[in-house]
Amino acid sequence: MRKSDWVYISLLLITMNMSEWSRTISDNNFYTFRTVKLFGISLTVLFTILLFNYKFIFLKRKFDIFRNTIFKVFSLIFLVGLVVGFLNLIFGDTNIKGFESDLYYWIIVILAFYISYNFKNKDLIENILIISLLTRPLIILLGWFFKFGEGNYGGVFISSFDPIDIFIPFILSLFFLKNDIPKWLFMISFLSSLITLVLQPSGKSILLLPIGILLIYITSNKSYKNFIRHTVVFIFILILILTIMSMGFTSNNILFKIKFSQATSLLSLVPDVINNPDNVYKMEGSPRDRILEFLNIIEDLKNSYNIVIGKGFGGSFRDYKYPIPFVRNGYSQDQWLNRQFYDVHESINYVFLKFGILGIMFYIIFILYLLKRIFCEKNWKRKFLSIVLIFEFGLMLGYSLKLAFMFGTLLGIILDKNIWSESNEKSFVYCTTQH
């Protein structure tokens, strides 16, 4: 590899194993994630921009990215969001901090995508991303035992937290996928993942764990024998996790209690909320606030042209009809004071608020596109990373620059047609019937 390629790979490895960096350049206390800055700018953001300029402007790399249809659509959505957000910033109620926040997020997505897409050795990038995910559970356990990296998540003390920790349940699915990961690394990561899901769960990780059944089906070549065998093993692992969770040492695990209670609250009360939206207040914490966001966004958009194209970058909503109860660190101080919220916590809320019905249409189409890729792909690394990408895009858009970097990098791999075999380019039906 060239020297510039080694620079990129080194940066990618460091970036994927750092703790979360600030969501915006001006935000110093986003969930107390530790952030290293230079001249007030996050080092990871700064280095990404510098690397982009060095590798693709000074070296004059050919800019052929617009041959990709999906990227054309992403670029159009970016421009619409930028223009609509700017107009609302001047003539509407868009908040400047919210506008900056969304702008930084999508700049990182585009830069990471551009670099990844033009990097020839995709296999090396895939290895770094997978190794980073495999080592996160071990990093968390070391943090617990040696008490380093102290932080705060949802008002509860934690040793170390990073948004990519949400993907830890997917590591378990690698057990059922034929891979060439060194056995010692995989077993350490596998066992660390089981313990981490007990010590330091998130609401999403609890909900994503049962989705392992679906992942097993997708990754087991749809062989009936493999599916039964994998399902039995998965159920055994699930029972093992639940048994560990029920043991005495989890009685003081406040974070697990909170997240498990929130997850069960969401599953049990959804029918009541559908019948009567006011029942959302019976839910607990995190799921309640996410549904309140969605209900308020509908109320805010339904009587304006914004329902079609959204409010663009920095777009916000007010909670006049469905007030959001105060939660420390749930939103920034200025959002609480003005009751004007531009930070949203789920992809569907983010897309609807910022890009409207047109954005939702593309959101659904792109998820279906990724599902096709998962069914068609034969390479286990890209199959696994496609699964990670679909859940990152489906659930976690808009709030983390670390995930923005990962999102753009994954897009650069998945959307590069040069790495797909001819059989992968067949129709969805064709791909799912060739086993």
C-alpha positions in Angstrom: 0.0 0.0 0.0 1.0 3.6 -0.5 2.0 5.8 2.4 -1.3 7.7 2.2 -3.2 4.5 2.5 -1.4 3.5 5.7 -2.2 7.0 7.1 -5.9 6.4 6.4 -5.9 2.8 7.8 -4.1 4.0 11.0 -6.7 6.8 11.4 -9.6 4.4 10.9 -8.2 2.0 13.5 -7.7 4.7 16.1 -11.1 6.4 15.3 -13.1 3.2 15.6 -11.6 2.4 19.0 -11.9 5.8 20.6 -14.7 6.8 22.8 -17.5 8.9 21.3 -16.5 12.4 20.4 -18.6 15.5 20.6 -21.7 15.5 18.4 -21.1 19.2 17.6 -18.0 21.3 17.7 -19.4 23.5 20.4 -20.9 20.7 22.6 -18.6 19.7 25.5 -20.9 17.6 27.6 -22.8 15.2 25.4 -23.5 12.4 27.8 -20.1 13.2 29.4 -18.3 11.4 26.6 -14.6 12.3 26.7 -13.4 14.3 23.8 -9.9 15.4 22.8 -10.0 18.7 21.0 -7.6 21.0 19.2 -8.6 24.7 18.8 -12.1 23.7 20.0 -12.5 21.1 17.3 -12.7 17.3 17.9 -9.5 15.7 16.7 -11.3 12.9 14.9 -13.3 15.5 13.0 -10.2 17.6 12.3 -8.1 14.6 11.1 -10.9 13.3 8.9 -11.2 16.7 7.1 -7.4 17.0 6.8 -7.1 13.4 5.5 -9.8 14.1 2.9 -8.0 17.2 1.7 -4.6 15.5 1.6 -5.7 12.3 -0.1 -8.3 13.4 -2.6 -7.6 17.1 -3.3 -3.8 17.3 -3.3 -3.4 13.9 -4.8 -6.2 14.7 -7.3 -8.0 11.3 -7.0 -10.6 10.8 -9.8 -14.0 11.8 -8.6 -16.2 9.1 -10.1 -18.6 8.7 -7.1 -21.6 10.2 -8.9 -21.9 7.1 -11.1 -23.5 5.5 -8.1 -27.3 6.0 -8.1 -27.7 5.6 -4.4 -25.1 8.2 -3.7 -26.8 10.6 -6.2 -30.0 10.2 -4.1 -28.1 10.8 -0.9 -26.5 13.9 -2.4 -29.9 15.2 -3.5 -31.3 14.7 0.0 -28.3 16.4 1.5 -28.7 19.4 -0.7 -32.4 19.7 -0.1 -31.9 19.4 3.6 -29.2 22.1 3.5 -31.2 24.5 1.4 -34.5 24.0 3.3 -32.7 24.2 6.6 -30.9 27.4 5.5 -34.2 29.0 4.4 -35.9 28.1 7.6 -32.9 29.5 9.5 -33.5 32.9 7.9 -37.3 32.9 7.6 -38.5 30.2 9.9 -37.8 28.9 13.4 -34.7 26.8 12.8 -32.1 26.9 15.6 -28.5 27.8 14.6 -27.1 25.1 17.0 -29.3 22.5 15.5 -28.4 23.6 11.9 -24.6 23.3 12.8 -25.2 19.9 14.4 -26.9 18.4 11.4 -24.4 20.0 9.0 -21.4 18.5 10.9 -23.1 15.1 11.0 -23.6 14.9 7.3 -20.2 16.4 6.4 -18.6 13.5 8.3 -20.9 11.0 6.6 -20.0 12.3 3.1 -16.2 12.6 3.9 -16.1 9.1 5.4 -18.1 7.7 2.5 -15.9 9.3 -0.1 -12.7 8.1 1.4 -13.9 4.6 1.9 -15.5 4.3 -1.5 -12.3 5.3 -3.2 -10.0 3.1 -1.1 -9.1 0.1 -3.2 -8.4 -2.4 -0.4 -11.9 -2.8 1.0 -11.0 -6.0 2.7 -8.6 -4.2 5.0 -11.3 -1.7 6.0 -13.8 -4.5 6.7 -11.2 -6.2 8.9 -10.7 -3.1 11.0 -14.4 -2.5 11.4 -15.0 -6.0 12.5 -12.0 -6.2 14.9 -13.2 -2.9 16.4 -16.6 -4.4 17.1 -15.1 -7.6 18.5 -12.8 -5.7 20.9 -15.3 -3.3 22.3 -16.8 -5.8 24.8 -13.3 -6.5 26.2 -12.6 -2.8 26.5 -15.8 -2.4 28.5 -14.8 -5.3 30.8 -11.4 -3.8 31.4 -13.0 -0.5 32.2 -15.2 -2.2 34.8 -12.3 -4.1 36.5 -9.7 -1.3 36.4 -12.1 1.6 36.8 -10.9 3.7 33.9 -12.9 5.8 31.4 -15.6 6.7 33.9 -18.6 8.4 32.5 -22.4 8.8 32.7 -25.1 7.2 30.6 -28.7 8.2 31.2 -27.8 9.3 34.7 -26.1 6.1 35.7 -22.4 5.6 36.3 -20.6 3.5 33.6 -17.0 2.5 32.9 -17.0 3.2 29.2 -19.7 3.7 26.6 -19.6 4.2 22.9 -22.6 4.1 20.4 -21.0 1.2 18.6 -21.6 -0.8 21.8 -25.2 -1.1 20.7 -24.0 -3.6 18.0 -22.5 -6.0 20.6 -25.5 -8.4 20.3 -24.7 -8.9 16.6 -21.3 -10.3 17.6 -23.2 -13.3 18.9 -24.6 -13.9 15.4 -21.0 -14.4 14.1 -21.0 -17.7 16.0 -23.5 -19.1 13.4 -21.7 -17.5 10.4 -18.8 -19.4 8.8 -15.9 -17.0 9.3 -12.2 -17.0 9.5 -11.8 -14.9 12.7 -9.0 -16.3 14.9 -10.7 -18.7 17.4 -9.0 -17.2 20.4 -10.2 -13.6 19.5 -13.7 -14.8 18.7 -14.1 -16.7 22.0 -12.8 -13.8 24.1 -15.1 -11.4 22.3 -18.1 -13.8 22.5 -17.8 -14.4 26.2 -17.1 -10.7 26.8 -20.2 -9.9 24.9 -22.4 -12.1 27.1 -21.0 -10.4 30.3 -21.2 -6.9 28.8 -24.9 -7.4 27.9 -25.5 -8.0 31.6 -23.2 -5.3 33.1 -23.8 -2.5 30.7 -26.8 -2.9 28.5 -28.6 -0.3 26.5 -32.3 -0.4 25.6 -31.5 -1.1 22.0 -29.1 -3.9 22.8 -31.8 -5.7 24.8 -34.3 -5.3 22.0 -31.8 -6.3 19.3 -30.8 -9.5 21.0 -33.9 -11.5 20.0 -33.3 -10.3 16.4 -30.5 -12.8 16.5 -33.1 -15.4 15.4 -33.6 -13.4 12.2 -29.9 -13.0 11.7 -29.4 -16.7 12.1 -31.9 -17.4 9.4 -30.3 -14.8 7.0 -26.7 -16.1 7.6 -27.4 -19.8 7.7 -27.9 -20.2 3.9 -31.5 -21.0 4.6 -30.8 -24.7 5.1 -33.5 -26.2 7.3 -30.9 -28.3 9.1 -28.7 -25.3 9.8 -31.6 -23.2 10.8 -32.8 -25.7 13.4 -29.3 -26.3 14.8 -28.5 -22.6 15.0 -31.8 -21.8 16.5 -31.3 -24.4 19.3 -27.9 -23.0 20.1 -29.2 -19.4 20.0 -32.0 -20.3 22.4 -29.5 -22.0 24.7 -27.3 -18.8 24.7 -30.4 -16.7 25.3 -31.4 -18.8 28.3 -27.8 -18.6 29.6 -27.9 -14.8 29.4 -31.3 -14.6 31.1 -30.0 -16.9 33.9 -27.0 -14.8 34.5 -29.2 -11.7 34.5 -31.4 -13.2 37.2 -28.4 -14.0 39.5 -27.8 -12.0 42.7 -25.0 -9.8 41.4 -27.3 -8.1 39.0 -29.5 -6.9 41.8 -27.4 -3.8 42.1 -27.2 -3.3 38.3 -29.3 -0.1 38.1 -28.6 0.4 34.4 -29.8 -3.1 33.5 -33.0 -2.7 35.6 -33.8 0.7 33.9 -33.2 -0.5 30.4 -34.9 -3.9 30.8 -37.9 -2.2 32.4 -38.0 0.3 29.5 -37.8 -2.4 26.9 -40.6 -4.4 28.4 -42.7 -1.3 28.8 -42.4 -0.5 25.1 -43.4 -4.0 24.0 -46.4 -4.3 26.4 -47.9 -0.8 25.9 -47.6 -0.3 22.1 -51.2 -1.5 21.5 -52.6 0.9 24.1 -50.7 3.8 22.6 -52.1 2.9 19.1 -55.6 3.0 20.5 -55.1 6.2 22.5 -51.9 8.2 22.1 -52.3 9.7 25.6 -51.4 6.2 26.9 -47.8 6.9 26.0 -47.4 8.5 29.4 -47.8 5.1 30.9 -44.5 4.1 29.4 -41.1 4.5 31.0 -38.3 6.9 30.1 -36.6 6.4 26.8 -39.3 4.7 24.7 -41.9 7.1 26.0 -39.9 10.1 24.9 -39.2 8.7 21.5 -42.9 8.1 20.8 -43.7 11.6 22.1 -41.1 12.9 19.6 -42.9 11.2 16.8 -46.4 12.4 17.9 -45.2 16.0 18.3 -43.4 15.9 14.9 -46.7 14.8 13.2 -48.5 17.6 15.0 -45.9 20.1 14.0 -45.7 19.2 10.3 -49.2 18.1 9.4 -50.6 21.6 8.6 -47.6 22.9 6.5 -45.7 22.2 3.3 -42.9 20.8 5.5 -44.7 17.5 5.8 -43.5 16.8 2.2 -39.8 17.9 2.3 -39.3 18.3 6.1 -37.7 21.2 7.9 -34.1 20.5 6.7 -31.0 20.8 8.7 -31.6 22.1 12.2 -35.4 21.4 11.8 -37.1 21.4 15.2 -40.5 20.6 16.8 -42.4 21.9 19.8 -44.2 19.8 22.3 -47.4 21.8 22.7 -49.8 18.8 22.4 -47.7 16.0 24.0 -45.4 17.6 26.5 -42.1 15.7 27.0 -41.3 15.2 30.7 -37.9 16.6 31.8 -35.0 14.1 31.6 -31.5 15.2 32.6 -29.2 15.1 29.6 -32.1 14.1 27.3 -31.8 17.4 25.5 -29.5 20.5 25.8 -30.5 23.3 28.2 -31.6 25.7 25.5 -34.0 23.1 24.1 -35.6 22.6 27.5 -35.9 26.3 28.1 -37.4 27.1 24.7 -39.4 23.9 24.4 -38.0 23.7 20.9 -36.3 20.3 20.1 -33.9 19.7 17.3 -32.1 16.6 18.7 -34.2 13.5 18.0 -33.4 10.0 19.2 -34.6 7.6 16.5 -33.9 7.4 12.7 -37.6 7.5 11.8 -38.1 10.6 13.8 -35.0 12.2 12.4 -35.8 11.5 8.8 -39.4 12.6 9.1 -38.6 15.9 10.9 -35.6 16.8 8.6 -36.7 15.4 5.3 -40.5 14.8 5.4 -42.5 12.2 3.5 -40.0 12.1 0.6 -37.2 11.3 3.1 -39.4 8.5 4.6 -39.9 7.0 1.2 -36.2 6.9 0.5 -35.6 5.6 4.0 -37.9 2.6 3.3 -36.5 2.0 -0.2 -32.9 2.0 1.1 -33.7 -0.5 3.9 -35.2 -2.8 1.3 -32.1 -2.4 -0.8 -29.9 -3.3 2.1 -32.1 -6.4 2.8 -31.5 -7.5 -0.7 -27.8 -7.1 -0.3 -27.8 -9.2 2.9 -29.7 -12.0 1.1 -27.5 -11.8 -2.0 -24.1 -11.5 -0.4 -21.9 -14.5 -0.1 -18.9 -12.9 1.6 -19.4 -13.3 5.4 -17.7 -9.9 6.2 -19.9 -7.9 3.9 -23.0 -9.8 5.0 -22.3 -9.1 8.6 -21.4 -5.4 8.0 -24.6 -5.0 5.9 -26.6 -6.2 8.9 -24.8 -3.7 11.1 -25.4 -0.9 8.5 -29.2 -1.7 8.1 -29.7 -1.3 11.9 -27.5 1.8 12.2 -29.4 3.4 9.3 -32.8 2.1 10.6 -32.4 3.1 14.2 -29.5 5.5 14.9 -29.3 8.3 12.4 -28.4 11.8 13.4 -27.1 11.9 17.0 -23.5 10.6 17.0 -20.5 11.7 14.9 -18.8 8.3 15.7 -21.7 6.6 14.1 -21.7 9.1 11.3 -18.1 8.1 10.6 -19.0 4.4 10.7 -22.1 5.0 8.6 -20.2 6.7 5.8 -17.4 4.1 5.9 -19.9 1.2 5.7 -21.7 2.9 2.8 -18.5 3.3 0.9 -18.0 -0.5 1.1 -21.6 -1.7 0.5 -22.3 0.7 -2.4 -19.1 -0.2 -4.3 -20.4 -2.4 -7.2 -16.9 -3.5 -8.0 -16.9 -5.8 -4.9 -20.1 -7.6 -5.8 -20.1 -10.8 -7.9 -22.4 -11.1 -10.9 -24.8 -13.3 -9.0 -25.2 -10.6 -6.4 -26.5 -8.3 -9.1 -29.5 -10.5 -9.9 -33.0 -9.9 -8.6 -34.0 -10.2 -5.0 -36.0 -13.4 -5.8 -33.1 -14.9 -7.7 -30.7 -14.4 -4.8 -33.0 -15.9 -2.2 -33.6 -19.1 -4.2 -30.1 -20.1 -5.1 -29.2 -22.1 -2.0 
